[in-house]
């Protein structure tokens, strides 16, 4: 089966309204948004952002994400420490939600993005449709990993009982927020159309041979 992309016909799709127009146009004729065939330096920028997210993920798990001060005594809690504490107190559903969206989702997003970049760099033609779906799911689910930061922010705003009990965000909260934001930018910088470009290159090589 021959796979042909819009780029091979000198056409580009608008990222805002999805209209297909000539690649020679710099702005979409329907909505006026900027148009381009492919994102410039997509792979390089995506890799740089992914490595940055990996570096931020280390302090996000090693340092306390929340500091509880009670009667003058301060106690820090990491993400995994908070999950264990919730399990100890029987709050299993909450512990599972935090573990899923604060631990599994960021790791899964990093792994899937690294995999997509790796397959594009290797000019792989392995299941482009499935890889496109993987990218769409990764882009959608990634933003939900902010649940820990939201919980800490709510607790900091609500819990302050006359100096007896106070909750403050730890350095890990800032690092974790950085991980989520950087991975979201990395997903946006990755051009999923490169997956199908590799498919077309493979078909053209087969036709030539």
Secondary structure, 3 states (H helix, E strand, C coil): CCCCCCHHHCEEECCCCCCEEECCCCECCCCCCECCCCCCCHHHHHHHHHHHHHHHHHHHHHCCCEEEEECCEEEEECHHHHHHHHHHCCCHHHHHHHHHHHHHHHHHHHHHHHHHHHHHHCCCCCCHHHHHHHHHHHHHHHHHHHHHHHHHHHHHHHCEECCCEEEEECHHHHHHHHHHHHHHHHHHHCCCHHHHHHHHHHHHHHHHC
